[in-house]
Amino acid sequence: MCTYILMHKNIPVLTAILDDTLTVTRVTEIINPDHKPLNMMVMDNQEIALNDFFKASCDSRFAT
């Protein structure tokens, strides 16, 4: 497991722990709440919301 910092351009947004499969297991700190992904602002479970955000981001980038 490793700790990562999610950035919005040059702005640190949050720190999270990801496991070996790059699944968010824990959001450890919200550094800049105004820059969180939108779904994290409406979902209660921050880890599920962040995993959904990553999946949607990857799917849209690699869609053919």
C-alpha positions, 0 to 999 in steps of 0.5 A: 500500500502506498500513499498518494496525493491527488492534484488538480493541476498544481493544487494538492486536493487530498491524500489517499492510500491505494492498495496494490490494485490501485484501489483507494482503501482510505482517504487520509486527508482532505487538503483542499475541499473546494477542488474535490471531484464533484461526486465526492461532494455528494456521496457519503463514502469518500473512498467509493466516490474516489474509486468511481471518479478514477474509473470514470476518468480512465474509461473516458480517456481510453474509450474508442 
